[in-house]
Amino acid sequence: MIEPNPPKKRRTPGVYVLPNLLTTTNMFFGFMSIIFAIRGEYTFGSYAIVAAAVFDLLDGRVARMTDTTSQFGAEYDSLCDLVSFGMAPALIMYLWALQPFGRVGWLASFVFVACGALRLARFNVQAADEKTHFQGLPIPMAAGIVASSVLCFNDLQMDASRNWLLLFMTFMLGLTMVSTFPYKSFKDMNLKKKQPFTYLVVGVMVIILVAIKPEVMLFALFFSYALLGAALGLFHKTNAKRKTRKKK
């Protein structure tokens, strides 16, 4: 009697350890931020989001420098980003400022999470088209605006509870993430090569401005980036419509 061939064992595909460990650290700080939010320690939760953003920046750079980029790493990075820059800031914003609004408050936070997830999914399928500009506000920047707003309000000793501006900002951050507004990615800036002297002067001025009042100035810089991108996007769309009307 001929014995049947034993079933072949499926080999688990290998993964690059270093960049994925950095990505995991990103998610660790995102999870820590959620724990801090539940405890009511919103300042620590905001700093945890900032730490997650640092490791989110590092994992991509390390993967490109060591030539260890992979499809697994890209998908895993997006899943971790949804925790660190979607769930964590949305929960902080709801518990810190939007809870008194009731249903509208948690819906605003849900819009932030849902739009963040859609933004990440769109990025995964259009990553090749976002080399010099992002299509829509990047989710780490949206999370950075939420985190820096907590630090800014805390530094200025302002009451965030039931703040209508924060409610409006949360909705708008969600919408700008899924918009088609172009946001400069700065990926094409090669710091290894010589750059105009003006770049160094601008960099020094930015450092000085942030150092004056870090919590307030970081929020101002992040918010200005989001606002400027939306304004330029609307301007270009309006011009495009005017040109099409003139042709007709």
KEVEXVEX-157902 format. One line per field, with one value per atom (N, C-alpha, C): residue in one letter; atom name; x, y, z; residue number from 1. Coordinates in steps of 0.001 Angstrom, whole numbers, m for minus. Layout:
N
type <- [A/...] .
atom <- [CA/...] .
X <- [X/...] .
Y <- [Y/...] .
Z <- [Z/...] .
seq <- [NUM/...] .
***
This chain:
248
type <- [M/M/M/I/I/I/E/E/E/P/P/P/N/N/N/P/P/P/P/P/P/K/K/K/K/K/K/R/R/R/R/R/R/T/T/T/P/P/P/G/G/G/V/V/V/Y/Y/Y/V/V/V/L/L/L/P/P/P/N/N/N/L/L/L/L/L/L/T/T/T/T/T/T/T/T/T/N/N/N/M/M/M/F/F/F/F/F/F/G/G/G/F/F/F/M/M/M/S/S/S/I/I/I/I/I/I/F/F/F/A/A/A/I/I/I/R/R/R/G/G/G/E/E/E/Y/Y/Y/T/T/T/F/F/F/G/G/G/S/S/S/Y/Y/Y/A/A/A/I/I/I/V/V/V/A/A/A/A/A/A/A/A/A/V/V/V/F/F/F/D/D/D/L/L/L/L/L/L/D/D/D/G/G/G/R/R/R/V/V/V/A/A/A/R/R/R/M/M/M/T/T/T/D/D/D/T/T/T/T/T/T/S/S/S/Q/Q/Q/F/F/F/G/G/G/A/A/A/E/E/E/Y/Y/Y/D/D/D/S/S/S/L/L/L/C/C/C/D/D/D/L/L/L/V/V/V/S/S/S/F/F/F/G/G/G/M/M/M/A/A/A/P/P/P/A/A/A/L/L/L/I/I/I/M/M/M/Y/Y/Y/L/L/L/W/W/W/A/A/A/L/L/L/Q/Q/Q/P/P/P/F/F/F/G/G/G/R/R/R/V/V/V/G/G/G/W/W/W/L/L/L/A/A/A/S/S/S/F/F/F/V/V/V/F/F/F/V/V/V/A/A/A/C/C/C/G/G/G/A/A/A/L/L/L/R/R/R/L/L/L/A/A/A/R/R/R/F/F/F/N/N/N/V/V/V/Q/Q/Q/A/A/A/A/A/A/D/D/D/E/E/E/K/K/K/T/T/T/H/H/H/F/F/F/Q/Q/Q/G/G/G/L/L/L/P/P/P/I/I/I/P/P/P/M/M/M/A/A/A/A/A/A/G/G/G/I/I/I/V/V/V/A/A/A/S/S/S/S/S/S/V/V/V/L/L/L/C/C/C/F/F/F/N/N/N/D/D/D/L/L/L/Q/Q/Q/M/M/M/D/D/D/A/A/A/S/S/S/R/R/R/N/N/N/W/W/W/L/L/L/L/L/L/L/L/L/F/F/F/M/M/M/T/T/T/F/F/F/M/M/M/L/L/L/G/G/G/L/L/L/T/T/T/M/M/M/V/V/V/S/S/S/T/T/T/F/F/F/P/P/P/Y/Y/Y/K/K/K/S/S/S/F/F/F/K/K/K/D/D/D/M/M/M/N/N/N/L/L/L/K/K/K/K/K/K/K/K/K/Q/Q/Q/P/P/P/F/F/F/T/T/T/Y/Y/Y/L/L/L/V/V/V/V/V/V/G/G/G/V/V/V/M/M/M/V/V/V/I/I/I/I/I/I/L/L/L/V/V/V/A/A/A/I/I/I/K/K/K/P/P/P/E/E/E/V/V/V/M/M/M/L/L/L/F/F/F/A/A/A/L/L/L/F/F/F/F/F/F/S/S/S/Y/Y/Y/A/A/A/L/L/L/L/L/L/G/G/G/A/A/A/A/A/A/L/L/L/G/G/G/L/L/L/F/F/F/H/H/H/K/K/K/T/T/T/N/N/N/A/A/A/K/K/K/R/R/R/K/K/K/T/T/T/R/R/R/K/K/K/K/K/K/K/K/K] .
atom <- [N/CA/C/N/CA/C/N/CA/C/N/CA/C/N/CA/C/N/CA/C/N/CA/C/N/CA/C/N/CA/C/N/CA/C/N/CA/C/N/CA/C/N/CA/C/N/CA/C/N/CA/C/N/CA/C/N/CA/C/N/CA/C/N/CA/C/N/CA/C/N/CA/C/N/CA/C/N/CA/C/N/CA/C/N/CA/C/N/CA/C/N/CA/C/N/CA/C/N/CA/C/N/CA/C/N/CA/C/N/CA/C/N/CA/C/N/CA/C/N/CA/C/N/CA/C/N/CA/C/N/CA/C/N/CA/C/N/CA/C/N/CA/C/N/CA/C/N/CA/C/N/CA/C/N/CA/C/N/CA/C/N/CA/C/N/CA/C/N/CA/C/N/CA/C/N/CA/C/N/CA/C/N/CA/C/N/CA/C/N/CA/C/N/CA/C/N/CA/C/N/CA/C/N/CA/C/N/CA/C/N/CA/C/N/CA/C/N/CA/C/N/CA/C/N/CA/C/N/CA/C/N/CA/C/N/CA/C/N/CA/C/N/CA/C/N/CA/C/N/CA/C/N/CA/C/N/CA/C/N/CA/C/N/CA/C/N/CA/C/N/CA/C/N/CA/C/N/CA/C/N/CA/C/N/CA/C/N/CA/C/N/CA/C/N/CA/C/N/CA/C/N/CA/C/N/CA/C/N/CA/C/N/CA/C/N/CA/C/N/CA/C/N/CA/C/N/CA/C/N/CA/C/N/CA/C/N/CA/C/N/CA/C/N/CA/C/N/CA/C/N/CA/C/N/CA/C/N/CA/C/N/CA/C/N/CA/C/N/CA/C/N/CA/C/N/CA/C/N/CA/C/N/CA/C/N/CA/C/N/CA/C/N/CA/C/N/CA/C/N/CA/C/N/CA/C/N/CA/C/N/CA/C/N/CA/C/N/CA/C/N/CA/C/N/CA/C/N/CA/C/N/CA/C/N/CA/C/N/CA/C/N/CA/C/N/CA/C/N/CA/C/N/CA/C/N/CA/C/N/CA/C/N/CA/C/N/CA/C/N/CA/C/N/CA/C/N/CA/C/N/CA/C/N/CA/C/N/CA/C/N/CA/C/N/CA/C/N/CA/C/N/CA/C/N/CA/C/N/CA/C/N/CA/C/N/CA/C/N/CA/C/N/CA/C/N/CA/C/N/CA/C/N/CA/C/N/CA/C/N/CA/C/N/CA/C/N/CA/C/N/CA/C/N/CA/C/N/CA/C/N/CA/C/N/CA/C/N/CA/C/N/CA/C/N/CA/C/N/CA/C/N/CA/C/N/CA/C/N/CA/C/N/CA/C/N/CA/C/N/CA/C/N/CA/C/N/CA/C/N/CA/C/N/CA/C/N/CA/C/N/CA/C/N/CA/C/N/CA/C/N/CA/C/N/CA/C/N/CA/C/N/CA/C/N/CA/C/N/CA/C/N/CA/C/N/CA/C/N/CA/C/N/CA/C/N/CA/C/N/CA/C/N/CA/C/N/CA/C/N/CA/C/N/CA/C/N/CA/C/N/CA/C/N/CA/C/N/CA/C/N/CA/C/N/CA/C/N/CA/C/N/CA/C/N/CA/C/N/CA/C/N/CA/C/N/CA/C/N/CA/C/N/CA/C/N/CA/C/N/CA/C/N/CA/C/N/CA/C/N/CA/C/N/CA/C/N/CA/C/N/CA/C/N/CA/C/N/CA/C/N/CA/C/N/CA/C/N/CA/C/N/CA/C/N/CA/C/N/CA/C/N/CA/C/N/CA/C/N/CA/C/N/CA/C/N/CA/C/N/CA/C/N/CA/C/N/CA/C/N/CA/C/N/CA/C/N/CA/C/N/CA/C/N/CA/C/N/CA/C/N/CA/C/N/CA/C/N/CA/C/N/CA/C/N/CA/C/N/CA/C/N/CA/C/N/CA/C] .
X <- [847/0/887/608/1418/897/1812/1409/1318/291/165/1299/1658/2720/2293/3190/2826/2605/1635/1359/2567/2821/3954/3657/4662/4506/4644/3721/3792/4830/5700/6723/6190/6404/6011/6981/6479/7399/8162/9424/10251/9902/10276/10036/11324/11435/12579/12305/13212/12963/13077/14172/14446/13354/12972/11928/10588/10266/8985/8980/10161/10248/10006/10538/10298/8815/8185/6750/5952/6374/5712/5852/7002/7209/6280/6064/5067/3704/3277/1978/1966/3108/3203/2888/3485/3216/1777/1228/m175/m1103/m813/m1605/m1440/m206/45/m759/m868/m1651/m3120/m3645/m5038/m5216/m4267/m4332/m4305/m3421/m3348/m4666/m5280/m6552/m7644/m7704/m8703/m8499/m7244/m6926/m7163/m7399/m7578/m6278/m5183/m3873/m3600/m4290/m4278/m2941/m2234/m925/60/120/998/571/m741/m1250/m812/m778/m351/1131/1934/3364/3618/2784/2923/2659/1707/1437/2639/3260/4464/5572/5744/6754/6435/5150/4740/5082/4913/5224/6717/7542/8998/9363/8790/9108/8459/7337/6716/7617/8270/9214/10466/10911/12148/12000/10860/10757/10859/10219/10306/11704/12355/13710/14688/14565/15461/15244/13986/13683/14281/14216/14777/16309/16876/18343/18970/18297/18842/18277/17467/16859/16055/15227/14411/12919/12544/11121/10399/9141/8361/6879/6084/4635/4072/4654/4236/4461/5634/5957/5015/4653/3749/2365/1861/533/546/1596/1717/1830/2557/2715/1362/519/m797/m1695/m1624/m2419/m1992/m680/m171/m523/m464/m814/m2268/m3142/m4551/m4744/m3923/m3984/m3409/m2202/m1472/m2018/m2447/m2840/m4317/m5048/m6483/m7249/m7135/m7867/m7396/m6081/m5535/m5935/m5684/m6073/m7579/m8340/m9799/m10343/m9798/m10237/m9826/m8602/m8154/m9059/m9326/m10149/m11558/m12124/m13484/m13523/m12637/m12658/m12205/m11317/m10749/m11676/m12334/m13071/m14482/m14731/m15984/m17067/m16740/m17730/m18984/m18876/m20091/m21046/m20580/m21455/m22357/m22163/m23001/m22754/m23854/m23738/m22902/m23046/m22267/m20781/m20430/m19029/m18392/m19063/m18438/m18535/m19528/m19588/m18426/m18061/m16903/m15635/m15481/m14319/m14342/m15541/m15651/m15312/m15747/m15409/m13893/m13206/m11749/m11143/m11618/m11079/m11404/m12657/m13081/m12336/m12223/m11510/m10023/m9474/m8081/m7858/m8793/m8689/m8795/m9715/m9861/m8609/m8042/m6816/m5668/m5530/m4471/m4699/m5950/m6258/m5965/m6326/m6059/m4557/m3828/m2379/m1733/m2220/m1643/m1768/m2845/m3035/m2531/m2194/m1717/m358/396/1676/2628/2586/3493/3173/1917/1500/1721/2227/2382/3857/4679/6115/6466/5991/6319/5216/3962/2826/1908/1373/348/m1013/m1866/m3235/m4098/m4394/m5092/m4108/m4598/m3743/m3275/m1967/m1482/m2011/m2350/m2942/m1981/m636/234/174/21/m79/m1397/m2493/m3788/m3715/m3063/m2882/m1995/m975/m94/m824/m1782/m2581/m3428/m4026/m4820/m3932/m2781/m1879/m1347/m942/m395/m1464/m2730/m3812/m4004/m3858/m3937/m2820/m1606/m450/m580/m1117/m1291/m2313/m3473/m4512/m4017/m3263/m2725/m1711/m872/139/m504/m1564/m2245/m3323/m3490/m4475/m5893/m6222/m7549/m8413/m9715/m10658/m11087/m10861/m11194/m12577/m13163/m14450/m15533/m16234/m17328/m16858/m15704/m15170/m15620/m16386/m16950/m15874/m14804/m13726/m13031/m12856/m12252/m13175/m14472/m15447/m15363/m15360/m15271/m13941/m12857/m11540/m11481/m12107/m12092/m12793/m13959/m14665/m13817/m13228/m12465/m11190/m10544/m9360/m9714/m10859/m11302/m11545/m12218/m12546/m11305/m10353/m9140/m8278/m8380/m7623/m8102/m9407/m9933/m10121/m9675/m9775/m8703/m8742/m7710/m6758/m6774/m5870/m4424/m3544/m2137/m1366/m689/149/1587/2501/3919/4418/5079/5564/7003/7779/9197/10046/9478/10253/11341/11122/12088/13257/13214/14298/15440/16557/17723/18693/18735/19588/21057/21343/22735/23438/22652/23221/23202/23991/24038/22722/22255/21009/21296/20378/20577/20739/21556/21833/20553/19566/18291/17605/17749/17120/17627/18931/19516/18990/18863/18345/16907/16092/14696/14621/15471/15491/15830/16815/17205/16066/15376/14258/13115/12845/11780/12130/13398/13838/13674/14033/13915/12455/11593/10162/9573/9921/9400/9944/11215/11845/11246/10662/10070/8938/8050/6916/6540/7233/7106/5680/4924/3581/2662/2761/1893/2360/3670/4208/4093/4219/4046/2621/1658/260/63/649/520/1133/2296/2959/2172/1745/986/m339/m1027/m2323/m2163/m1089/m826/m574/136/394/m929/m1831/m3126/m3966/m3973/m4792/m4278/m2957/m2363/m2617/m2487/m2748/m4187/m5131/m6550/m6844/m6245/m6477/m5937/m4746/m4162/m4952/m5438/m6248/m7536/m8212/m9434/m9152/m8021/m7639/m7416/m6691/m6417/m7696/m8589/m9853/m10720/m10765/m11545/m10994/m9661/m9030/m9316/m9284/m9548/m10988/m11942/m13339/m13517/m12825/m12910/m12363/m11263/m10672/m11580/m12229/m13152/m14371/m14828/m15972/m15612/m14384/m13949/m13811/m13340/m13209/m14563/m15583/m16929/m17524] .
Y <- [m1199/0/1256/2122/3340/4399/4891/5926/7284/8062/9380/10296/11207/12161/13037/13233/14100/15531/16219/17595/18498/19352/20265/21339/21607/22654/24029/24895/26257/27053/27671/28473/29869/30285/31635/32637/33620/34570/35373/35621/36380/37861/38548/39988/40667/41927/42712/43171/42834/43037/44491/45167/46504/47525/47730/48736/48378/47086/46678/46793/46681/46940/48415/49272/50714/51033/50360/50545/50074/48964/48450/49432/50076/51080/52264/52617/53642/53259/52013/51562/51485/51129/51067/52431/53496/54827/55263/54817/55110/54454/53188/52482/53137/53555/54252/55552/56241/57476/57220/56096/55732/55466/54770/54498/55801/56719/58018/58788/58703/59404/58863/57534/56920/57349/57517/57961/59460/60181/61628/62407/61732/62383/62783/63826/64196/64765/65441/65991/64873/63858/62719/61959/61868/61211/61932/63255/64049/63867/63826/63593/62193/61242/59884/59870/60679/60783/61381/62383/62987/61937/61116/60051/59036/58716/57793/58367/59679/60330/60252/60355/60259/58880/57830/56473/56161/56810/56656/57248/58332/58949/58092/57507/56719/55414/54731/53405/53486/54505/54654/55018/55932/56343/55172/54422/53275/52220/51977/50981/51380/52667/53118/53127/53536/53583/52195/51219/49849/48948/49560/48808/47610/47873/46808/47136/47873/48168/46917/46764/45605/45941/45150/45331/45067/44065/43770/44985/45605/46771/47935/48133/49230/49016/47784/47488/47556/47020/47025/48460/49294/50694/51402/51136/51785/51326/50034/49529/50185/50318/50968/52455/53094/54516/54765/53826/54007/54015/53227/53219/54513/54868/55995/57352/57468/58767/58859/57744/57761/57618/56450/56180/57045/57125/57850/59331/60105/61522/61732/60839/60978/60778/59781/59520/60656/61158/62291/63497/63809/64976/64833/63628/63420/63579/62868/62911/64256/64930/66198/67382/67413/68622/68387/67264/67111/66325/65704/64890/65668/66944/67701/67936/67767/67954/66746/65678/64489/63768/63455/62670/63370/64682/65434/65312/65293/65191/63882/62759/61489/61216/61824/61700/62441/63592/64333/63493/62832/61978/60778/60237/59110/59542/60727/61251/61321/61756/61840/60452/59434/58075/57502/57641/57063/57692/59005/59690/59353/59178/58758/57378/56455/55106/55155/55972/56124/56753/57711/58367/57358/56500/55496/54469/54058/53083/53675/54936/55596/55741/56061/56195/54873/53757/52453/52098/52542/52209/53297/54485/55590/56111/55300/55762/56266/55640/56046/57445/57878/59191/60304/59965/60965/61150/61352/61498/62905/63921/65301/65968/65517/66086/64975/65171/64271/64707/63737/64045/64016/65196/65296/65423/65905/66095/64736/64525/63242/63032/61794/61503/61790/61609/61994/63496/64315/65757/66121/65459/65700/65334/64206/63796/64784/65295/66280/67561/67955/69151/68940/67752/67439/67439/66750/66659/68035/68830/70156/71113/70892/71741/71502/70241/69928/70637/70544/71180/72699/73246/74700/75208/74553/74966/74842/73775/73568/74659/75044/76069/77442/77721/79010/78998/77837/77671/78019/77500/77718/76488/76709/75613/75057/73772/73158/72533/72311/71621/72408/71701/72278/73497/73388/74454/74225/75161/75010/75017/75762/75803/74440/73765/72432/71418/71574/70701/70894/72136/72449/71952/72152/71719/70208/69450/67993/67526/68115/67783/68138/69329/69807/69000/68565/67726/66417/65846/64632/64858/65945/66224/66542/67264/67590/66351/65366/64128/63391/63417/62703/63630/64870/65813/65509/66242/66102/67297/68059/69203/68715/69337/68916/69505/68648/69073/68671/69610/69357/68240/67244/66093/66261/67108/67340/66083/65058/63844/64085/65102/65379/66240/66659/67469/66563/66660/65830/66642/66339/67085/66703/65638/65246/66153/66778/67663/69112/69944/71353/72043/72880/73610/75109/75948/77397/77829/78854/79346/79790/80244/80703/79607/78348/77230/77133/77353/77282/78409/79607/80758/80500/79983/79671/78612/77589/76539/77070/77970/78581/79417/80175/81012/80164/79036/78135/77585/77186/76660/77720/78963/80051/80300/80315/80547/79465/78214/77102/77163/77560/77600/78672/79737/80809/80273/79526/78925/77640/76543/75325/74828/74746/74168/74978/76302/77175/77233/77365/77537/76265/75097/73851/73737/74099/74075/75071/76268/77284/76811/76151/75670/74539/73565/72436/72904/73782/74265/75118/75903/76724/75855/74732/73793/73251/72848/72311/73388/74573/75669/76150/76271/76752/75783/74490/73486/73514/73666/73733/74994/76120/77391/77342/76802/76690/75717/74636/73672/74288/75052/75731/76773/77469/78495/77878/76757/76092/75540/75008/74479/75590/76721/77878/78378/78466/78903/77943/76636/75629/75743/76001/76163/77404/78491/79718/79521/78783/78536/77684/76660/75820/76605/77550/78383/79312/79861/80760/80023/78760/77964/77682/77498/77244/78498] .
Z <- [0/0/0/m960/m1092/m134/700/1649/956/1302/680/1126/229/563/1728/2694/3836/3363/3974/3553/3807/2844/2971/4008/4824/5837/5201/5552/5041/5830/5102/5747/6059/7282/7665/7049/6295/5667/6712/6441/7369/7345/8397/8500/8943/8613/9073/10500/11410/12834/13258/12890/13418/13109/11838/11580/12207/12258/12840/14364/14988/16423/16724/15857/16016/15824/14860/14634/15847/16441/17642/18802/18913/19954/19749/18482/18154/18725/18479/18981/20508/21109/22566/23188/22632/23160/22870/21737/21452/22458/22786/23800/25170/25475/26740/26809/25677/25626/25956/25462/25753/27243/27845/29284/30076/29694/30373/30220/29035/28797/29708/29849/30716/32170/32558/33916/34118/33036/33137/33117/32783/32714/31261/30814/29402/28943/29818/29446/29144/30025/29790/28533/28320/27120/25854/25906/24750/24478/25543/25368/24801/25164/24625/23123/22660/21224/20505/21127/20543/20428/21475/21437/20336/20174/19111/17742/17579/16306/15994/17025/16832/16294/16886/16433/15084/14786/13471/12398/12726/11792/11630/12730/12712/11929/12093/11465/9945/9355/7903/7446/8203/7839/7956/9033/9244/8158/7802/6770/5425/5097/3822/3850/4991/5095/5061/5649/5711/4606/3713/2610/3124/4134/4730/4640/3602/3409/2908/3293/2878/2934/2233/2259/3645/4319/5692/6583/6462/7282/7016/5754/5404/6011/5918/6462/7994/8593/10053/10577/9847/10232/10266/9272/9222/10376/10719/11837/13152/13331/14552/14565/13390/13304/13687/13345/13696/15210/15911/17378/17942/17491/18078/17660/16390/15861/15499/15715/15488/16793/17411/18647/19809/20011/21179/21193/20122/20165/20212/19556/19574/20987/21695/23066/23998/23827/24641/24419/23153/22849/23430/23342/23863/25378/26083/27549/28098/27371/27841/27591/26432/26055/25527/24867/24125/24848/25964/26678/27073/27503/27858/26695/25460/24294/24056/24807/24660/23353/22653/21431/20364/20242/19251/19539/20825/21216/20796/21106/20743/19246/18584/17127/16462/17020/16494/16627/17771/17975/17037/16793/15859/14435/14051/12720/12566/13614/13584/13345/14099/13961/12583/12147/10873/9698/9723/8641/8675/9875/9987/9378/9618/9048/7523/7022/5571/4962/5680/5195/5084/6074/6059/4947/4760/3705/2327/2131/850/618/1690/1556/1147/1694/1383/m98/m733/m2146/m3080/m2512/m3345/m2883/m2169/m1603/m2670/m3845/m4921/m5440/m5274/m5767/m4749/m3551/m2491/m2123/m3144/m2902/m2430/m3149/m2787/m1986/m2193/m1477/m976/222/744/208/m61/m452/805/1323/2592/3739/4871/6039/6576/6758/7312/8732/9051/10362/11522/11390/12508/12806/11755/11969/12649/12247/12902/14375/14676/16077/16814/16125/16733/17088/16265/16557/17807/17929/19122/20369/20280/21436/21827/20845/21155/21660/21261/21780/23281/23705/25139/25896/25360/26003/26000/24911/24796/25801/25882/26827/28261/28528/29875/30235/29285/29542/29752/28994/29124/30207/30853/31921/31450/30269/29687/29915/30083/30296/28943/28735/27449/27429/28588/28661/27921/27041/26244/25444/24838/23999/22558/22031/20691/19604/19826/18847/18728/19857/19830/19156/19375/18707/17195/16760/15328/14761/15519/15062/14869/15767/15650/14389/14096/12857/11634/11653/10500/10282/11355/11206/10502/10877/10210/8731/8389/6991/6165/6751/5990/5751/6634/6413/5169/4900/3731/2540/2660/1549/505/m591/m1631/m1610/m526/m416/m410/m1193/m1198/m11/719/1835/1549/1698/1440/2339/1751/2525/2986/2295/2597/2392/1715/1453/406/m446/m1501/m1022/251/795/1251/554/871/1726/3020/3942/3822/3076/2882/1876/1009/8/498/m151/216/m128/792/620/706/211/323/1778/1993/3341/4042/3265/3823/4620/4182/4887/6317/6496/7831/8713/8139/8890/9319/8401/8719/9810/9720/10736/12118/12174/13453/14019/13154/13604/14148/13496/13969/15343/15533/16833/17921/17602/18576/18929/17910/18162/19055/18779/19584/21000/21145/22460/23371/22788/23589/24452/23830/24547/23804/24074/23264/23100/24189/24125/23207/23302/22502/21058/20851/19510/18675/19301/18548/18029/18873/18425/17279/17397/16355/15037/15107/13891/13234/14032/13489/12885/13614/13144/11883/11819/10635/9413/9608/8512/7956/8867/8438/7767/8334/7814/6473/6336/5089/3943/4230/3200/2717/3662/3295/2494/2906/2210/779/612/m725/m1596/m971/m1713/m2229/m1380/m1796/m2872/m2735/m3715/m5090/m5132/m6405/m7039/m6200/m6727/m7299/m6605/m7081/m8406/m8522/m9772/m10911/m10591/m11615/m12142/m11244/m11662/m12527/m12175/m12956/m14369/m14475/m15785/m16666/m16066/m16833/m17299/m16463/m16865/m18012/m17968/m19052/m20372/m20327/m21535/m22166/m21300/m21809/m22432] .
seq <- [1/1/1/2/2/2/3/3/3/4/4/4/5/5/5/6/6/6/7/7/7/8/8/8/9/9/9/10/10/10/11/11/11/12/12/12/13/13/13/14/14/14/15/15/15/16/16/16/17/17/17/18/18/18/19/19/19/20/20/20/21/21/21/22/22/22/23/23/23/24/24/24/25/25/25/26/26/26/27/27/27/28/28/28/29/29/29/30/30/30/31/31/31/32/32/32/33/33/33/34/34/34/35/35/35/36/36/36/37/37/37/38/38/38/39/39/39/40/40/40/41/41/41/42/42/42/43/43/43/44/44/44/45/45/45/46/46/46/47/47/47/48/48/48/49/49/49/50/50/50/51/51/51/52/52/52/53/53/53/54/54/54/55/55/55/56/56/56/57/57/57/58/58/58/59/59/59/60/60/60/61/61/61/62/62/62/63/63/63/64/64/64/65/65/65/66/66/66/67/67/67/68/68/68/69/69/69/70/70/70/71/71/71/72/72/72/73/73/73/74/74/74/75/75/75/76/76/76/77/77/77/78/78/78/79/79/79/80/80/80/81/81/81/82/82/82/83/83/83/84/84/84/85/85/85/86/86/86/87/87/87/88/88/88/89/89/89/90/90/90/91/91/91/92/92/92/93/93/93/94/94/94/95/95/95/96/96/96/97/97/97/98/98/98/99/99/99/100/100/100/101/101/101/102/102/102/103/103/103/104/104/104/105/105/105/106/106/106/107/107/107/108/108/108/109/109/109/110/110/110/111/111/111/112/112/112/113/113/113/114/114/114/115/115/115/116/116/116/117/117/117/118/118/118/119/119/119/120/120/120/121/121/121/122/122/122/123/123/123/124/124/124/125/125/125/126/126/126/127/127/127/128/128/128/129/129/129/130/130/130/131/131/131/132/132/132/133/133/133/134/134/134/135/135/135/136/136/136/137/137/137/138/138/138/139/139/139/140/140/140/141/141/141/142/142/142/143/143/143/144/144/144/145/145/145/146/146/146/147/147/147/148/148/148/149/149/149/150/150/150/151/151/151/152/152/152/153/153/153/154/154/154/155/155/155/156/156/156/157/157/157/158/158/158/159/159/159/160/160/160/161/161/161/162/162/162/163/163/163/164/164/164/165/165/165/166/166/166/167/167/167/168/168/168/169/169/169/170/170/170/171/171/171/172/172/172/173/173/173/174/174/174/175/175/175/176/176/176/177/177/177/178/178/178/179/179/179/180/180/180/181/181/181/182/182/182/183/183/183/184/184/184/185/185/185/186/186/186/187/187/187/188/188/188/189/189/189/190/190/190/191/191/191/192/192/192/193/193/193/194/194/194/195/195/195/196/196/196/197/197/197/198/198/198/199/199/199/200/200/200/201/201/201/202/202/202/203/203/203/204/204/204/205/205/205/206/206/206/207/207/207/208/208/208/209/209/209/210/210/210/211/211/211/212/212/212/213/213/213/214/214/214/215/215/215/216/216/216/217/217/217/218/218/218/219/219/219/220/220/220/221/221/221/222/222/222/223/223/223/224/224/224/225/225/225/226/226/226/227/227/227/228/228/228/229/229/229/230/230/230/231/231/231/232/232/232/233/233/233/234/234/234/235/235/235/236/236/236/237/237/237/238/238/238/239/239/239/240/240/240/241/241/241/242/242/242/243/243/243/244/244/244/245/245/245/246/246/246/247/247/247/248/248/248] .
***
